[in-house]
Each structure stands twice: as C-alpha cells, then as structure tokens.
C-alpha cells in the first residue's frame, strides 16, 4: 500500500469521530436493530458458546473465502469476461490459468482449511480463559469496534511481516515457503497455497489470536476474520479492480521474492524492504481507484 500511515491516521480519526456520528445520524436506532439481529444469531446457535465460536468462526473464515474465490477462479479459468484482462497486473501470466494448476491449488487449500478447523477447535478453551464475550449486552460500541479493528490490523501487520520475513531465511524458504512462491503471478486461491507449517504460523496465528487475547466480542472477532480474509484474498488475486484494495504491493513480492514482506507496508518502509518497489512505476499505481477504466495504460505496464 502506497501510503500506510495515511490509512492508519484515517482509521484513528474515524474512531475518534464515531461517538459524534452515533449521536448525530441515528446509529443508536441502527444499534437496536443490530441487537435484535444478534439475539437471532445466538438463538440460531442455541446460545452455545462452543458452537458459536467453532461453527461461527469456521463460517466467518470459509464463506467469504469461497464466495470471493468462486468469482476469481471463474475469471482465471475462463478469461471471461474479456475486459478483466485490462485489470490483470501480470496479463502475460496465468491468463487463463490451467485447470490442473487450479485443481492442485484447491487440493492444498482444502488440506489447510482442515488444519484451520482443528486450530479453531483447539483455541476454544483460550477464548474462555481470556474472556471472549457473546451476549447482546456485551456488544461493542461503534467506537470500541473501530479501535479494536485498528489494533488487530497493527498486530497482524507486525506478526505477518516478521513471520513472513523469517520464512525467507534460506533453510525455511527451501523447505517451507518455496511452496507458496511457486506462484510468481499469484491467483486468489494461492493465499492458502502454502506448506501446512506456514499456514499455521504465518497465515493463521497473526489473524486468529488478537481478538482472543484481548477478549473481544465474538461479533467483532467474526468481522475481523471476514475483513482479513477479504483483504488477503484480493491481495493474491492478481487483479487491480476498481473499488478494491490494491494488490500491487504483494504481487510485486511474488515477482521479486526479496521485497514487500508486509501487508500495509509501514514495516517494509521502516526496514527498507520496499525501496526497490518504491522506485518502480508500479508504486504509483498502488492505491485504490474509483474508475471503471484501468489505473494504468498498456504502455505504463
């Protein structure tokens, strides 16, 4: 991401202003509706905390992943609709993608999602220990929700950057991380196309643990998991679509292997591991855009 500090400042400003907005534009009534909705969700799971955390968390991670990937995989396999090629970051690679590659990818993804399921089951006792909440009366305020999401973003960035960079040490890269880098032009499914050890350490721990350790409400936890799944999937998609986060930063990592280890980019800036990326034309395109025309021209690519 081109301006990570700007993003963080925007989030902090939004959190600070949220209480004013709640009073001014009627979020209190929306909150009442949400409370009723949450009560319905609790009833759906029989008010069972273990079922809410395990089954609900599996759904919050699995549903957005497969809904997004249903779209991206269709585009990758068929190269249709044809106009999407204009938004492909590396249009000369994996467009369309061979079915045998997608099939191999799905096989690895399914195995890793089974590992995720086991992790979720094993983490339930930790949610009790650290006081995760479930009840309607414990639902967070809008301000608290934003503050916790900002905390999760920062902690995930720290965890992912250093654990990911650790995976690039020669011994670990050769035995573990090399699997993920089979995709030099990644597709969305490649986000979970990793060695099982990497899946646990790099993919899951930085995302799963933060809400549990601070005793966040399960609704906040689910929202964070949905957002993290969405962002990481788009990050690997290989397409820079309008109104979606820019994948340029991580796509460049897959092309070069030695740059851009984080998600937001501020730790890469601190450790100078994005200096080569910042010298490229791609850097100028590394932001969300709001036009149905590609952000670059064919010549600029």
C-alpha positions as CSV (number, residue, x, y, z in Angstrom):
1,X,0.0,0.0,0.0
2,X,1.4,3.3,-1.1
3,X,0.5,5.4,2.0
4,X,0.2,3.1,5.0
5,X,0.5,5.9,7.6
6,X,-2.3,7.8,5.9
7,X,-4.5,4.7,6.2
8,X,-3.8,4.4,9.9
9,X,-4.5,8.0,10.5
10,X,-7.8,7.8,8.7
11,X,-8.8,4.9,10.8
12,X,-7.8,6.6,14.0
13,X,-9.7,9.8,13.0
14,X,-12.8,7.7,12.2
15,X,-12.6,6.0,15.6
16,X,-12.3,9.4,17.4
17,X,-15.3,10.8,15.5
18,X,-17.5,7.8,15.8
19,X,-19.3,8.9,19.1
20,X,-20.3,12.2,17.5
21,X,-21.6,10.4,14.4
22,X,-23.6,8.0,16.6
23,X,-25.4,10.8,18.2
24,X,-25.9,12.9,15.0
25,X,-27.1,10.4,12.4
26,X,-29.1,7.9,14.3
27,X,-26.8,5.0,14.7
28,X,-28.5,4.3,18.1
29,X,-31.6,3.0,16.3
30,X,-29.4,1.0,14.0
31,X,-27.8,-0.4,17.1
32,X,-31.1,-1.5,18.4
33,X,-31.8,-3.4,15.1
34,X,-28.3,-5.0,15.4
35,X,-29.1,-6.1,18.9
36,X,-32.2,-7.9,17.7
37,X,-30.2,-9.4,14.9
38,X,-27.5,-10.6,17.3
39,X,-30.1,-12.2,19.5
40,X,-31.4,-14.1,16.5
41,X,-27.9,-15.3,15.7
42,X,-27.4,-16.5,19.3
43,X,-30.7,-18.4,19.1
44,X,-29.6,-20.0,15.8
45,X,-26.6,-21.5,17.6
46,X,-28.7,-22.5,20.6
47,X,-26.8,-19.9,22.8
48,X,-24.0,-22.4,22.9
49,X,-20.7,-20.6,23.3
50,X,-18.7,-23.5,22.0
51,X,-20.9,-23.8,18.9
52,X,-20.9,-20.1,18.3
53,X,-17.1,-19.8,18.4
54,X,-16.3,-23.0,16.5
55,X,-19.0,-23.2,13.8
56,X,-19.5,-19.5,13.6
57,X,-15.7,-18.8,13.2
58,X,-15.4,-21.5,10.5
59,X,-18.2,-19.8,8.6
60,X,-16.7,-16.3,9.0
61,X,-13.4,-17.6,7.5
62,X,-14.8,-20.1,5.0
63,X,-17.8,-18.3,3.4
64,X,-16.1,-15.1,2.3
65,X,-13.1,-17.1,1.1
66,X,-15.1,-19.3,-1.2
67,X,-17.5,-16.7,-2.4
68,X,-14.7,-14.5,-3.5
69,X,-12.7,-17.3,-5.0
70,X,-15.7,-18.6,-6.9
71,X,-15.6,-15.3,-8.8
72,X,-11.8,-15.1,-9.2
73,X,-11.4,-18.8,-10.2
74,X,-14.1,-18.5,-12.8
75,X,-12.3,-15.5,-14.3
76,X,-8.9,-17.2,-14.0
77,X,-10.1,-20.4,-15.8
78,X,-12.3,-18.8,-18.5
79,X,-10.6,-15.4,-19.0
80,X,-14.1,-14.1,-19.1
81,X,-15.5,-11.5,-19.2
82,X,-12.7,-10.5,-21.6
83,X,-12.4,-6.9,-20.3
84,X,-11.0,-8.1,-17.0
85,X,-7.6,-8.7,-18.7
86,X,-7.2,-4.9,-18.6
87,X,-7.1,-5.2,-14.8
88,X,-4.7,-8.1,-14.7
89,X,-1.4,-7.0,-13.1
90,X,0.7,-9.6,-15.0
91,X,-1.5,-10.2,-18.1
92,X,1.1,-12.3,-19.8
93,X,1.0,-14.9,-17.0
94,X,-1.8,-17.2,-15.7
95,X,-4.5,-15.8,-18.0
96,X,-6.2,-18.1,-18.3
97,X,-5.0,-20.4,-15.7
98,X,-4.7,-24.1,-16.5
99,X,-7.2,-26.3,-14.7
100,X,-4.5,-28.7,-13.5
101,X,-2.9,-25.8,-11.6
102,X,-6.2,-24.7,-10.1
103,X,-7.0,-28.3,-9.1
104,X,-3.6,-28.7,-7.4
105,X,-4.2,-25.4,-5.6
106,X,-7.7,-26.4,-4.4
107,X,-6.3,-29.7,-3.0
108,X,-3.7,-27.8,-0.9
109,X,-6.3,-25.2,0.2
110,X,-8.7,-27.9,1.4
111,X,-6.0,-29.6,3.5
112,X,-5.0,-26.3,5.0
113,X,-8.6,-25.4,5.8
114,X,-8.9,-28.7,7.6
115,X,-5.9,-27.6,9.7
116,X,-7.7,-24.2,10.3
117,X,-10.7,-26.1,11.6
118,X,-8.6,-28.1,14.1
119,X,-6.9,-24.9,15.2
120,X,-10.3,-23.2,15.9
121,X,-11.4,-26.2,17.9
122,X,-8.2,-26.2,20.0
123,X,-8.5,-22.4,20.6
124,X,-11.9,-22.5,22.2
125,X,-10.5,-23.1,25.7
126,X,-8.3,-20.0,25.2
127,X,-11.4,-17.9,24.5
128,X,-12.8,-18.9,27.9
129,X,-9.5,-18.1,29.6
130,X,-9.2,-14.6,28.1
131,X,-12.9,-13.7,28.5
132,X,-14.3,-13.6,25.0
133,X,-17.9,-12.3,25.2
134,X,-21.0,-13.4,23.4
135,X,-24.1,-11.7,24.9
136,X,-26.2,-8.9,23.4
137,X,-25.4,-6.6,26.4
138,X,-21.7,-7.0,25.7
139,X,-21.9,-5.9,22.1
140,X,-19.2,-3.2,21.5
141,X,-19.9,0.4,20.8
142,X,-19.1,1.6,17.3
143,X,-16.1,3.4,18.7
144,X,-14.8,0.4,20.6
145,X,-15.3,-1.8,17.5
146,X,-13.2,0.6,15.3
147,X,-10.5,0.8,18.0
148,X,-10.2,-2.9,18.2
149,X,-10.1,-3.4,14.5
150,X,-7.3,-0.9,14.2
151,X,-5.4,-2.8,17.0
152,X,-6.0,-6.1,15.0
153,X,-4.7,-4.5,11.8
154,X,-1.5,-3.3,13.6
155,X,-0.9,-6.6,15.4
156,X,-1.5,-8.6,12.2
157,X,0.9,-6.4,10.3
158,X,3.6,-6.9,12.9
159,X,3.1,-10.6,13.2
160,X,2.8,-11.2,9.4
161,X,5.8,-9.1,8.5
162,X,8.3,-10.7,10.8
163,X,7.0,-14.3,10.5
164,X,6.8,-13.9,6.7
165,X,10.3,-12.5,6.5
166,X,11.5,-15.3,8.7
167,X,10.2,-17.7,6.1
168,X,12.6,-16.2,3.6
169,X,15.6,-17.4,5.5
170,X,17.3,-19.9,3.2
171,X,16.6,-23.0,5.3
172,X,13.0,-22.2,5.9
173,X,12.4,-20.9,2.4
174,X,13.8,-24.1,0.8
175,X,11.8,-26.5,3.0
176,X,8.6,-24.5,3.6
177,X,8.0,-21.1,2.0
178,X,9.0,-22.2,-1.5
179,X,5.7,-23.8,-2.0
180,X,3.9,-20.5,-1.8
181,X,6.3,-18.9,-4.3
182,X,5.5,-21.4,-7.0
183,X,3.1,-18.7,-7.9
184,X,5.2,-15.8,-9.4
185,X,1.9,-14.4,-10.7
186,X,-0.5,-15.3,-7.9
187,X,-4.1,-16.1,-8.1
188,X,-6.6,-15.7,-5.3
189,X,-6.5,-19.3,-4.2
190,X,-2.8,-19.0,-3.7
191,X,-3.3,-17.2,-0.4
192,X,-3.8,-20.6,1.2
193,X,-1.5,-22.5,-1.2
194,X,1.2,-22.9,1.4
195,X,3.1,-25.5,3.4
196,X,1.0,-26.6,6.4
197,X,3.6,-25.2,8.8
198,X,3.5,-21.9,7.1
199,X,-0.3,-21.9,7.1
200,X,-0.4,-22.2,10.9
201,X,2.5,-19.8,11.7
202,X,2.2,-17.1,9.1
203,X,-1.4,-17.3,7.8
204,X,-3.5,-18.2,10.9
205,X,-1.7,-17.1,14.1
206,X,-1.4,-13.4,13.2
207,X,-5.1,-13.3,12.3
208,X,-6.7,-15.6,14.8
209,X,-5.0,-14.7,18.1
210,X,-5.5,-11.0,18.5
211,X,-9.3,-11.0,19.2
212,X,-8.9,-13.9,21.5
213,X,-6.1,-12.4,23.6
214,X,-7.9,-9.2,24.2
215,X,-11.2,-10.9,25.0
216,X,-13.1,-9.2,22.1
217,X,-16.8,-9.8,21.5
218,X,-17.3,-12.7,19.1
219,X,-19.1,-10.4,16.7
220,X,-16.0,-8.2,16.4
221,X,-13.9,-11.3,16.0
222,X,-16.0,-12.5,13.1
223,X,-16.0,-9.1,11.4
224,X,-12.2,-9.1,11.7
225,X,-11.9,-12.6,10.2
226,X,-14.1,-11.6,7.3
227,X,-12.2,-8.4,6.6
228,X,-8.8,-10.2,6.9
229,X,-10.0,-13.0,4.6
230,X,-11.3,-10.5,2.0
231,X,-8.1,-8.4,2.1
232,X,-5.7,-11.3,1.9
233,X,-7.7,-13.0,-0.9
234,X,-7.8,-9.8,-3.0
235,X,-4.1,-9.3,-2.2
236,X,-3.3,-12.5,-4.1
237,X,-5.9,-12.2,-6.8
238,X,-3.6,-10.7,-9.4
239,X,-6.2,-8.2,-10.4
240,X,-6.3,-4.5,-9.6
241,X,-10.0,-3.8,-9.8
242,X,-11.7,-0.5,-9.0
243,X,-13.2,-0.1,-5.6
244,X,-11.0,-2.9,-4.2
245,X,-7.7,-2.8,-2.3
246,X,-4.6,-2.6,-4.4
247,X,-2.8,-6.0,-4.8
248,X,0.3,-4.3,-6.5
249,X,2.4,-4.4,-3.3
250,X,2.1,-8.2,-2.7
251,X,2.1,-9.0,-6.4
252,X,5.5,-7.4,-6.6
253,X,6.7,-9.6,-3.7
254,X,5.7,-12.7,-5.7
255,X,7.6,-11.4,-8.7
256,X,10.8,-10.4,-6.9
257,X,10.8,-12.6,-3.6
258,X,13.0,-10.1,-1.8
259,X,10.8,-7.0,-1.4
260,X,7.4,-6.1,0.2
261,X,7.0,-8.6,3.0
262,X,4.2,-6.9,4.9
263,X,0.6,-6.1,4.2
264,X,0.2,-2.3,4.8
265,X,3.9,-1.6,4.1
266,X,4.9,0.5,7.1
267,X,7.3,-2.1,8.4
268,X,8.7,-2.5,5.0
269,X,9.3,1.3,5.0
270,X,11.0,1.1,8.4
271,X,13.2,-1.9,7.5
272,X,13.8,-0.6,3.9
273,X,12.5,-3.7,2.3
274,X,10.3,-1.9,-0.2
275,X,12.9,0.6,-1.5
276,X,13.1,-1.2,-4.9
277,X,9.3,-1.3,-5.2
278,X,9.1,2.4,-4.5
279,X,11.4,3.1,-7.5
280,X,9.1,1.4,-9.9
281,X,6.2,2.7,-11.9
282,X,4.0,0.2,-10.2
283,X,4.4,2.1,-6.9
284,X,2.4,5.0,-8.5
285,X,-0.5,2.6,-9.1
286,X,-0.5,1.1,-5.6
287,X,-3.7,2.5,-4.3
288,X,-7.5,2.1,-4.6
289,X,-9.1,3.8,-7.5
290,X,-12.7,4.6,-8.4
291,X,-12.9,4.5,-12.2
292,X,-14.0,1.7,-14.4
293,X,-11.0,2.3,-16.6
294,X,-7.7,0.6,-15.6
295,X,-5.4,2.7,-13.5
296,X,-2.6,2.2,-15.9
297,X,-2.2,2.2,-19.7
298,X,-0.7,-0.8,-21.6
299,X,2.4,1.3,-22.2
300,X,2.8,2.0,-18.5
301,X,2.6,-1.7,-17.6
